[in-house]
Amino acid sequence: MVPNLSTYVWANLREHFSKSSAEEDLRFLQVARSTEETVSLYVFQKGCAAPVCQVKTVSNPEDADLLRCEYRALQQVRDRLSGTDLEDSIPRPLALADLDGSVVLVLSVLSGKPLSSILVRDSLWLLRGWGARRPLAHACNWLTRFQEATSDGARLFCWTLHDTPQNLILNYPGVDLKRYRGVIDRLARLTLEFQAPGVASHGDIQVGSLLLSRARLRVIDWSQYREAGHPLEDLLDMFFSAGALVSDCSGKSPFGFLTDPSFWLHDVFLESLAKHCSRINLKPDEVQSYLLSYAVRRLDRALAENDPRWAKQGLQLIENLVEHEHNLSAQLLTRLS
């Protein structure tokens, strides 16, 4: 633990502890979500079962910047959600400091069960979607309301992916590119330039960062927040993380929620996508184009992480999206009508 952390927490957050307590009464418990880069701790007060606050600490400069970004993001988002019932759905930033060579971020603690643990309750629940549809619907509803509450209509999201086919050819020599030649040629003919109403974006929504408590959703981990993102980005990130979770025990592709009608997540996704598009007035052809760009972005991540398995599945996703382009648009049109 960071030296003098207890003293810092006690001195700067005194109002959050009972008057009868002392610094010696503080207890720190490492959170299971901690990583090699970031240590996350719950701070308990003697005699209390619930944590008083959460502390994140890092010493690496790059990761330290993420904590600073998260602190600023939470301040901005809570300010924009002020006065709405969504304000308490995100953590309250309590303090940020450089302490003994480490950056320390102190947050309020949000209760709830991670959506990831709900999805993996057991294999049958996971494979058939039992009990998972309602939590995912809660998450989609929260996302729509969040975008409505934070969008001012002035920002514009722009995205260009004109170099993608060349990147695929140059960076995936282990993949049979002959099979995907038609897909690459199709991408080369596309003008992947998008403009859409810019909305506030969490930037990295995972099912593990969504907490559900008594039908109320809470969202944590805001270090990738952006003021202007594409209105579908967070929705796709959430379903992709759910698909990746399911793929571990089902053998299905984590991208299957987009094109595989036998995958229960596909139906849930289309229903959520249609509701989302109707509220933000996105047309099916605009959605289809962005789905392709999203698949390409996932390929870029696979390249950065040097993961050939994800790269191959990403190529298969693009192939499926191209082959099912009209079918997917038709399904969206049906649900939007």
Backbone hydrogen bonds in HBPLUS format (Angstrom, degrees):
<---DONOR---> <-ACCEPTOR-->    atom                        ^
c    i                          cat <-CA-CA->   ^        H-A-AA   ^      H-
h    n   atom  resd res      DA  || num        DHA   H-A  angle D-A-AA Bond
n    s   type  num  typ     dist DA aas  dist angle  dist       angle   num
A0005-LEU N   A0002-VAL O   3.12 MM   3  5.48 147.9  2.22 138.0 134.6     1
A0008-TYR N   A0004-ASN O   2.96 MM   4  6.19 157.0  2.02 149.6 155.9     2
A0009-VAL N   A0005-LEU O   2.91 MM   4  6.14 172.7  1.92 161.6 162.3     3
A0010-TRP N   A0006-SER O   2.95 MM   4  6.06 163.2  1.97 148.8 154.1     4
A0011-ALA N   A0007-THR O   2.91 MM   4  6.00 157.7  1.96 145.6 151.9     5
A0012-ASN N   A0008-TYR O   2.95 MM   4  6.01 158.0  2.00 155.5 160.5     6
A0013-LEU N   A0009-VAL O   2.97 MM   4  5.60 139.9  2.14 143.0 150.0     7
A0016-HIS N   A0013-LEU O   2.99 MM   3  5.72 161.8  2.02 122.8 128.4     8
A0017-PHE N   A0014-ARG O   3.20 MM   3  5.68 166.4  2.22 115.3 119.5     9
A0021-SER N   A0018-SER O   3.16 MM   3  5.56 164.3  2.18 112.6 117.5    10
A0025-ASP N   A0022-ALA O   2.82 MM   3  5.38 157.3  1.87 117.1 124.9    11
A0026-LEU N   A0023-GLU O   3.13 MM   3  5.67 170.1  2.14 118.1 121.2    12
A0046-LYS N   A0025-ASP O   2.97 MM  21  4.97 131.4  2.22 127.0 141.4    13
A0027-ARG N   A0044-PHE O   2.86 MM  17  4.91 156.6  1.91 140.2 143.0    14
A0044-PHE N   A0027-ARG O   2.70 MM  17  4.91 172.6  1.71 155.5 157.9    15
A0029-LEU N   A0042-TYR O   2.94 MM  13  5.16 159.1  1.99 146.3 153.1    16
A0042-TYR N   A0029-LEU O   2.77 MM  13  5.16 168.7  1.78 150.7 151.5    17
A0031-VAL N   A0040-SER O   2.75 MM   9  5.47 173.1  1.76 148.4 150.3    18
A0034-SER N   A0031-VAL O   3.06 MM   3  5.69 166.5  2.07 121.6 124.1    19
A0035-THR N   A0038-THR O   2.82 MM   3  5.13 156.8  1.87 156.4 160.1    20
A0039-VAL N   A0057-THR O   3.03 MM  18  5.34 169.1  2.04 162.1 160.9    21
A0057-THR N   A0039-VAL O   2.90 MM  18  5.34 156.3  1.95 150.6 158.6    22
A0041-LEU N   A0055-VAL O   2.70 MM  14  5.05 163.8  1.73 154.3 160.2    23
A0055-VAL N   A0041-LEU O   2.72 MM  14  5.05 165.3  1.74 153.6 158.9    24
A0043-VAL N   A0053-CYS O   2.90 MM  10  5.41 166.3  1.92 161.0 158.1    25
A0052-VAL N   A0043-VAL O   2.70 MM   9  5.70 159.9  1.74 169.8 173.2    26
A0048-CYS N   A0045-GLN O   2.93 MM   3  5.55 153.5  2.00 152.6 151.1    27
A0054-GLN N   A0107-LEU O   2.86 MM  53  5.15 166.3  1.87 151.9 154.5    28
A0107-LEU N   A0054-GLN O   2.81 MM  53  5.15 162.8  1.83 152.0 158.0    29
A0056-LYS N   A0105-LEU O   2.80 MM  49  5.11 163.2  1.82 153.3 159.2    30
A0105-LEU N   A0056-LYS O   2.86 MM  49  5.11 166.0  1.88 154.5 159.2    31
A0058-VAL N   A0103-VAL O   3.18 MM  45  5.55 148.7  2.29 144.4 153.7    32
A0103-VAL N   A0058-VAL O   2.86 MM  45  5.55 151.8  1.94 162.6 169.1    33
A0064-ALA N   A0060-ASN O   2.82 MM   4  5.97 144.7  1.94 152.4 164.2    34
A0065-ASP N   A0061-PRO O   3.08 MM   4  6.37 144.1  2.22 142.9 150.4    35
A0066-LEU N   A0063-ASP O   3.09 MM   3  5.03 121.8  2.44  92.0 106.6    36
A0067-LEU N   A0063-ASP O   3.21 MM   4  6.64 150.2  2.30 146.4 153.1    37
A0068-ARG N   A0064-ALA O   3.07 MM   4  6.42 155.7  2.13 147.5 154.4    38
A0069-CYS N   A0065-ASP O   2.85 MM   4  6.09 153.7  1.92 146.4 154.1    39
A0070-GLU N   A0066-LEU O   2.86 MM   4  6.10 153.5  1.93 145.4 152.8    40
A0071-TYR N   A0067-LEU O   2.97 MM   4  6.22 156.1  2.03 147.3 153.1    41
A0072-ARG N   A0068-ARG O   3.07 MM   4  6.36 166.1  2.09 151.3 154.0    42
A0073-ALA N   A0069-CYS O   2.80 MM   4  5.93 160.0  1.84 151.2 157.9    43
A0074-LEU N   A0070-GLU O   2.94 MM   4  6.07 164.8  1.96 150.5 153.7    44
A0075-GLN N   A0071-TYR O   3.15 MM   4  6.38 152.9  2.23 143.8 151.2    45
A0076-GLN N   A0072-ARG O   2.96 MM   4  6.23 162.7  1.99 153.4 157.5    46
A0077-VAL N   A0073-ALA O   2.81 MM   4  5.99 173.6  1.81 162.0 163.8    47
A0078-ARG N   A0074-LEU O   3.01 MM   4  5.86 163.0  2.04 139.9 145.4    48
A0079-ASP N   A0075-GLN O   3.09 MM   4  6.13 146.6  2.21 137.6 146.9    49
A0080-ARG N   A0076-GLN O   2.99 MM   4  6.30 149.6  2.08 146.2 154.3    50
A0081-LEU N   A0077-VAL O   2.86 MM   4  6.10 137.0  2.05 146.1 159.0    51
A0082-SER N   A0079-ASP O   3.38 MM   3  5.09 158.1  2.43  93.8  99.8    52
A0084-THR N   A0081-LEU O   3.00 MM   3  5.63 158.5  2.05 145.1 145.3    53
A0087-GLU N   A0084-THR O   3.33 MM   3  5.77 167.0  2.35 111.1 114.8    54
A0089-SER N   A0086-LEU O   2.90 MM   3  5.17 161.1  1.93 115.5 119.7    55
A0219-VAL N   A0089-SER O   2.80 MM 130  6.16 159.3  1.84 173.8 177.6    56
A0108-SER N   A0092-ARG O   2.95 MM  16  5.16 142.5  2.09 138.3 149.8    57
A0094-LEU N   A0106-VAL O   2.78 MM  12  5.31 159.5  1.82 149.6 152.3    58
A0095-ALA N   A0106-VAL O   3.30 MM  11  5.03 150.9  2.39 133.1 131.7    59
A0106-VAL N   A0095-ALA O   2.87 MM  11  5.03 169.2  1.89 149.2 149.3    60
A0097-ALA N   A0104-VAL O   2.94 MM   7  5.25 152.6  2.02 146.0 154.0    61
A0104-VAL N   A0097-ALA O   2.74 MM   7  5.25 168.3  1.75 164.3 168.0    62
A0099-LEU N   A0102-SER O   2.61 MM   3  5.19 167.9  1.63 169.3 167.7    63
A0102-SER N   A0099-LEU O   2.96 MM   3  5.19 158.1  2.01 112.9 120.1    64
A0113-LYS N   A0212-LEU O   2.97 MM  99  5.22 166.5  1.99 135.3 131.1    65
A0212-LEU N   A0113-LYS O   2.94 MM  99  5.22 166.1  1.96 131.1 133.5    66
A0117-SER N   A0114-PRO O   3.03 MM   3  5.50 129.9  2.29 108.5 119.8    67
A0115-LEU N   A0210-LEU O   2.77 MM  95  5.60 148.9  1.87 163.0 168.1    68
A0118-ILE N   A0115-LEU O   3.15 MM   3  5.03 124.9  2.47  92.3 106.7    69
A0119-LEU N   A0115-LEU O   2.98 MM   4  6.26 154.0  2.05 150.9 157.4    70
A0116-SER N   A0207-VAL O   3.14 MM  91  4.97 128.0  2.43 115.7 111.6    71
A0120-VAL N   A0116-SER O   3.21 MM   4  6.39 140.8  2.37 140.0 149.3    72
A0126-LEU N   A0122-ASP O   3.06 MM   4  6.32 156.4  2.12 152.1 159.5    73
A0127-LEU N   A0123-SER O   2.78 MM   4  5.95 162.6  1.81 155.1 159.2    74
A0128-ARG N   A0124-LEU O   2.98 MM   4  5.87 160.7  2.02 148.7 153.1    75
A0129-GLY N   A0125-TRP O   2.83 MM   4  5.26 126.5  2.12 131.3 141.7    76
A0132-ALA N   A0129-GLY O   3.16 MM   3  5.28 161.6  2.20 118.2 123.0    77
A0136-LEU N   A0132-ALA O   3.14 MM   4  6.27 161.3  2.18 150.4 156.0    78
A0137-ALA N   A0133-ARG O   2.87 MM   4  6.09 147.8  1.97 146.2 156.1    79
A0138-HIS N   A0134-ARG O   2.89 MM   4  6.21 153.5  1.96 153.7 160.9    80
A0139-ALA N   A0135-PRO O   3.02 MM   4  6.31 156.7  2.08 145.9 151.7    81
A0140-CYS N   A0136-LEU O   2.94 MM   4  6.22 157.3  1.99 148.7 154.4    82
A0141-ASN N   A0137-ALA O   2.92 MM   4  6.09 158.3  1.97 149.7 155.7    83
A0142-TRP N   A0138-HIS O   2.92 MM   4  6.18 158.0  1.97 150.0 156.0    84
A0143-LEU N   A0139-ALA O   2.99 MM   4  6.21 158.9  2.04 147.1 152.7    85
A0144-THR N   A0140-CYS O   3.03 MM   4  6.28 160.6  2.07 149.9 154.0    86
A0145-ARG N   A0141-ASN O   3.06 MM   4  6.28 168.5  2.07 152.8 155.8    87
A0146-PHE N   A0142-TRP O   2.81 MM   4  5.96 151.8  1.89 150.4 159.2    88
A0147-GLN N   A0143-LEU O   3.00 MM   4  6.23 159.4  2.04 149.3 153.9    89
A0148-GLU N   A0144-THR O   2.99 MM   4  6.25 156.3  2.05 148.4 155.4    90
A0149-ALA N   A0145-ARG O   2.94 MM   4  6.06 149.7  2.03 143.7 151.6    91
A0150-THR N   A0146-PHE O   3.04 MM   4  6.16 138.3  2.22 144.6 154.8    92
A0151-SER N   A0147-GLN O   3.02 MM   4  5.74 135.0  2.22 145.7 152.1    93
A0198-GLY N   A0155-ARG O   3.08 MM  43  4.81 162.4  2.12 113.2 112.1    94
A0157-PHE N   A0196-ALA O   2.86 MM  39  5.23 176.2  1.86 164.9 164.5    95
A0196-ALA N   A0157-PHE O   3.08 MM  39  5.23 144.7  2.20 139.1 148.3    96
A0159-TRP N   A0194-PHE O   3.22 MM  35  5.09 142.6  2.37 128.9 133.6    97
A0194-PHE N   A0159-TRP O   2.89 MM  35  5.09 150.5  1.97 140.4 150.0    98
A0161-LEU N   A0192-LEU O   3.05 MM  31  5.35 137.6  2.24 135.8 147.9    99
A0167-ASN N   A0163-ASP O   3.16 MM   4  6.40 158.9  2.21 155.4 161.9   100
A0167-ASN N   A0164-THR O   3.02 MM   3  5.08 113.2  2.48  99.5 116.0   101
A0168-LEU N   A0164-THR O   2.98 MM   4  6.28 155.1  2.04 159.1 166.2   102
A0169-ILE N   A0165-PRO O   3.11 MM   4  6.41 162.0  2.14 151.6 155.4   103
A0170-LEU N   A0166-GLN O   2.96 MM   4  6.13 164.3  1.99 154.3 158.6   104
A0171-ASN N   A0167-ASN O   2.91 MM   4  5.76 154.8  1.98 148.7 154.6   105
A0172-TYR N   A0168-LEU O   3.24 MM   4  5.77 131.7  2.49 142.9 145.7   106
A0175-VAL N   A0172-TYR O   3.21 MM   3  5.69 168.3  2.22 117.0 120.5   107
A0177-LEU N   A0175-VAL O   2.81 MM   2  5.68 107.6  2.34 118.6 102.4   108
A0179-ARG N   A0176-ASP O   3.22 MM   3  5.87 135.0  2.43 111.4 120.0   109
A0180-TYR N   A0177-LEU O   3.06 MM   3  5.02 122.4  2.41  92.2 107.0   110
A0181-ARG N   A0178-LYS O   3.30 MM   3  5.06 167.7  2.32 100.0 103.1   111
A0184-ILE N   A0180-TYR O   2.88 MM   4  6.17 161.6  1.91 159.3 164.5   112
A0185-ASP N   A0181-ARG O   2.88 MM   4  6.15 159.6  1.93 152.9 158.6   113
A0186-ARG N   A0182-GLY O   2.90 MM   4  6.07 149.1  2.00 140.1 149.1   114
A0187-LEU N   A0183-VAL O   2.88 MM   4  6.21 156.1  1.93 150.8 157.0   115
A0188-ALA N   A0184-ILE O   2.91 MM   4  6.16 150.8  2.00 144.8 153.3   116
A0189-ARG N   A0185-ASP O   3.17 MM   4  6.45 136.6  2.37 140.1 149.9   117
A0189-ARG N   A0186-ARG O   3.17 MM   3  5.30 132.4  2.41  97.2 109.3   118
A0190-LEU N   A0187-LEU O   3.08 MM   3  5.13 140.8  2.24  98.4 110.0   119
A0193-GLU N   A0191-THR O   2.83 MM   2  5.64 138.4  2.00 103.7  91.5   120
A0199-VAL N   A0229-GLY O   3.07 MM  30  5.34 168.7  2.08 144.9 148.2   121
A0229-GLY N   A0199-VAL O   2.74 MM  30  5.34 157.5  1.79 145.9 152.8   122
A0201-SER N   A0226-ARG O   2.88 MM  25  5.23 174.6  1.89 161.9 162.8   123
A0226-ARG N   A0201-SER O   2.92 MM  25  5.23 160.7  1.96 151.5 156.7   124
A0209-SER N   A0206-GLN O   2.94 MM   3  5.27 152.6  2.02 108.5 117.1   125
A0220-ILE N   A0209-SER O   3.03 MM  11  5.26 165.5  2.05 151.3 155.7   126
A0211-LEU N   A0218-ARG O   2.78 MM   7  4.92 173.5  1.78 151.2 153.3   127
A0218-ARG N   A0211-LEU O   2.73 MM   7  4.92 155.2  1.79 149.5 155.7   128
A0213-SER N   A0216-ARG O   2.87 MM   3  5.19 164.9  1.89 151.4 156.6   129
A0216-ARG N   A0213-SER O   2.93 MM   3  5.19 154.4  1.99 110.5 118.9   130
A0225-TYR N   A0222-TRP O   3.31 MM   3  5.49 162.4  2.34 117.0 116.6   131
A0233-GLU N   A0230-HIS O   3.11 MM   3  5.37 154.6  2.18 112.3 119.9   132
A0236-LEU N   A0232-LEU O   2.98 MM   4  6.17 163.4  2.01 160.1 164.0   133
A0237-ASP N   A0233-GLU O   2.95 MM   4  6.18 162.0  1.98 154.0 159.5   134
A0238-MET N   A0234-ASP O   3.00 MM   4  6.16 157.9  2.05 148.0 153.2   135
A0239-PHE N   A0235-LEU O   3.14 MM   4  6.44 163.2  2.17 149.6 153.3   136
A0240-PHE N   A0236-LEU O   2.80 MM   4  5.89 155.4  1.86 152.3 160.0   137
A0241-SER N   A0237-ASP O   3.00 MM   4  6.17 160.0  2.04 147.2 151.7   138
A0242-ALA N   A0238-MET O   3.08 MM   4  6.35 149.4  2.18 140.9 149.6   139
A0243-GLY N   A0239-PHE O   2.79 MM   4  6.00 156.1  1.85 146.8 153.7   140
A0244-ALA N   A0240-PHE O   2.81 MM   4  6.08 153.0  1.89 150.5 157.9   141
A0245-LEU N   A0241-SER O   3.08 MM   4  6.23 147.6  2.19 136.8 144.9   142
A0246-VAL N   A0242-ALA O   3.00 MM   4  6.30 158.3  2.05 149.6 155.1   143
A0247-SER N   A0243-GLY O   2.88 MM   4  6.01 151.4  1.96 146.9 155.0   144
A0249-CYS N   A0246-VAL O   3.15 MM   3  5.97 149.2  2.25 120.9 127.0   145
A0250-SER N   A0246-VAL O   3.06 MM   4  6.03 136.0  2.26 149.8 161.9   146
A0251-GLY N   A0247-SER O   3.25 MM   4  5.17 155.5  2.31 127.1 128.6   147
A0256-GLY N   A0253-SER O   2.90 MM   3  5.05 163.4  1.92 112.7 117.0   148
A0258-LEU N   A0255-PHE O   3.05 MM   3  6.00 169.7  2.06 129.1 132.3   149
A0260-ASP N   A0256-GLY O   2.95 MM   4  5.03 161.5  1.98 146.0 148.8   150
A0263-PHE N   A0260-ASP O   3.11 MM   3  5.57 163.8  2.14 116.7 121.7   151
A0266-HIS N   A0263-PHE O   2.81 MM   3  5.44 147.7  1.91 120.9 130.2   152
A0268-VAL N   A0264-TRP O   3.41 MM   4  6.75 164.4  2.44 148.3 152.3   153
A0269-PHE N   A0265-LEU O   2.82 MM   4  5.94 155.6  1.88 145.0 152.4   154
A0270-LEU N   A0266-HIS O   2.92 MM   4  6.17 166.0  1.94 152.9 155.8   155
A0271-GLU N   A0267-ASP O   3.06 MM   4  6.21 163.0  2.09 148.6 153.2   156
A0272-SER N   A0268-VAL O   3.00 MM   4  6.18 162.2  2.03 148.0 153.1   157
A0273-LEU N   A0269-PHE O   2.71 MM   4  5.86 160.3  1.75 156.2 162.8   158
A0274-ALA N   A0270-LEU O   2.89 MM   4  5.99 161.2  1.92 147.7 152.2   159
A0275-LYS N   A0271-GLU O   3.18 MM   4  6.42 162.2  2.21 146.1 150.3   160
A0276-HIS N   A0272-SER O   2.94 MM   4  6.11 158.8  1.99 148.1 154.6   161
A0277-CYS N   A0273-LEU O   2.82 MM   4  6.02 162.8  1.85 154.7 159.1   162
A0278-SER N   A0274-ALA O   2.99 MM   4  6.13 156.4  2.05 147.4 153.5   163
A0279-ARG N   A0275-LYS O   3.22 MM   4  6.41 145.5  2.35 141.3 149.3   164
A0280-ILE N   A0276-HIS O   3.13 MM   4  6.41 146.3  2.25 146.4 155.5   165
A0281-ASN N   A0277-CYS O   2.69 MM   4  5.45 109.4  2.19 141.7 155.7   166
A0282-LEU N   A0277-CYS O   3.07 MM   5  4.89 153.7  2.15 127.2 135.2   167
A0286-GLU N   A0283-LYS O   3.02 MM   3  5.28 123.0  2.35 105.6 120.2   168
A0287-VAL N   A0283-LYS O   2.98 MM   4  6.32 151.4  2.07 152.5 161.7   169
A0288-GLN N   A0284-PRO O   2.87 MM   4  6.12 160.9  1.90 152.1 156.7   170
A0289-SER N   A0285-ASP O   3.13 MM   4  6.28 159.8  2.17 141.5 146.0   171
A0290-TYR N   A0286-GLU O   3.10 MM   4  6.32 157.6  2.15 142.4 148.5   172
A0291-LEU N   A0287-VAL O   2.86 MM   4  6.13 150.9  1.95 152.9 161.7   173
A0292-LEU N   A0288-GLN O   3.21 MM   4  6.53 153.6  2.28 146.5 152.1   174
A0293-SER N   A0289-SER O   3.15 MM   4  6.51 157.2  2.21 145.2 151.4   175
A0294-TYR N   A0290-TYR O   2.78 MM   4  6.02 149.6  1.87 149.9 158.8   176
A0295-ALA N   A0291-LEU O   2.95 MM   4  6.21 157.6  2.00 147.6 153.0   177
A0296-VAL N   A0292-LEU O   3.02 MM   4  6.30 155.2  2.08 148.0 154.7   178
A0297-ARG N   A0293-SER O   2.94 MM   4  6.18 151.2  2.02 142.6 150.6   179
A0298-ARG N   A0294-TYR O   2.98 MM   4  6.32 149.8  2.08 147.9 155.8   180
A0299-LEU N   A0295-ALA O   3.08 MM   4  6.43 143.0  2.22 139.4 149.5   181
A0299-LEU N   A0296-VAL O   3.02 MM   3  4.94 118.8  2.40  91.9 107.6   182
A0300-ASP N   A0296-VAL O   2.96 MM   4  6.36 151.0  2.05 148.2 156.1   183
A0301-ARG N   A0297-ARG O   3.05 MM   4  6.42 149.5  2.15 144.3 152.1   184
A0302-ALA N   A0298-ARG O   2.97 MM   4  6.28 153.6  2.04 143.9 151.2   185
A0303-LEU N   A0299-LEU O   2.90 MM   4  6.21 152.8  1.97 150.5 157.8   186
A0304-ALA N   A0300-ASP O   2.97 MM   4  6.25 160.2  2.01 147.1 152.1   187
A0305-GLU N   A0301-ARG O   2.90 MM   4  6.13 148.0  2.00 148.4 157.2   188
A0306-ASN N   A0302-ALA O   2.88 MM   4  5.87 102.8  2.49 133.5 151.0   189
A0307-ASP N   A0302-ALA O   3.02 MM   5  5.24 166.3  2.04 146.3 150.8   190
A0306-ASN N   A0303-LEU O   3.06 MM   3  4.92 156.7  2.11 100.4 107.7   191
A0311-ALA N   A0307-ASP O   3.14 MM   4  6.39 154.1  2.21 147.2 155.2   192
A0312-LYS N   A0308-PRO O   2.90 MM   4  6.08 162.4  1.93 151.1 153.8   193
A0313-GLN N   A0309-ARG O   3.07 MM   4  6.34 162.9  2.10 148.9 153.7   194
A0314-GLY N   A0310-TRP O   2.79 MM   4  5.92 146.2  1.90 143.9 153.7   195
A0315-LEU N   A0311-ALA O   2.97 MM   4  6.30 152.0  2.05 148.2 155.0   196
A0316-GLN N   A0312-LYS O   2.97 MM   4  6.27 155.3  2.03 146.6 153.8   197
A0317-LEU N   A0313-GLN O   2.87 MM   4  6.10 146.5  1.98 141.0 150.3   198
A0318-ILE N   A0314-GLY O   3.04 MM   4  6.36 160.1  2.08 148.7 152.7   199
A0319-GLU N   A0315-LEU O   2.96 MM   4  6.22 159.3  2.00 148.6 154.7   200
A0320-ASN N   A0316-GLN O   2.85 MM   4  6.11 157.8  1.90 148.2 154.2   201
A0321-LEU N   A0317-LEU O   2.80 MM   4  6.05 157.2  1.85 154.2 160.9   202
A0322-VAL N   A0318-ILE O   2.96 MM   4  6.17 158.2  2.01 149.5 154.6   203
A0323-GLU N   A0319-GLU O   2.93 MM   4  6.15 165.5  1.96 151.2 155.5   204
A0324-HIS N   A0320-ASN O   2.77 MM   4  5.80 151.7  1.85 147.6 155.4   205
A0325-GLU N   A0322-VAL O   3.40 MM   3  5.08 164.4  2.43 101.1 102.3   206
A0328-LEU N   A0324-HIS O   2.78 MM   4  5.88 168.1  1.80 164.7 166.4   207
A0329-SER N   A0325-GLU O   3.08 MM   4  6.24 163.3  2.11 148.1 152.9   208
A0330-ALA N   A0326-HIS O   2.87 MM   4  6.01 152.9  1.95 144.3 152.2   209
A0331-GLN N   A0327-ASN O   2.94 MM   4  6.22 155.8  2.00 147.7 153.9   210
A0332-LEU N   A0328-LEU O   3.00 MM   4  6.27 154.1  2.07 147.1 154.2   211
A0333-LEU N   A0329-SER O   2.85 MM   4  6.11 160.0  1.89 149.7 155.3   212
A0334-THR N   A0330-ALA O   2.90 MM   4  6.15 159.0  1.94 150.7 155.9   213
A0335-ARG N   A0331-GLN O   3.10 MM   4  6.31 158.0  2.15 143.6 148.9   214
A0336-LEU N   A0332-LEU O   2.82 MM   4  5.99 141.5  1.96 148.4 160.2   215
A0337-SER N   A0333-LEU O   2.95 MM   4  6.01 133.3  2.17 143.6 154.3   216
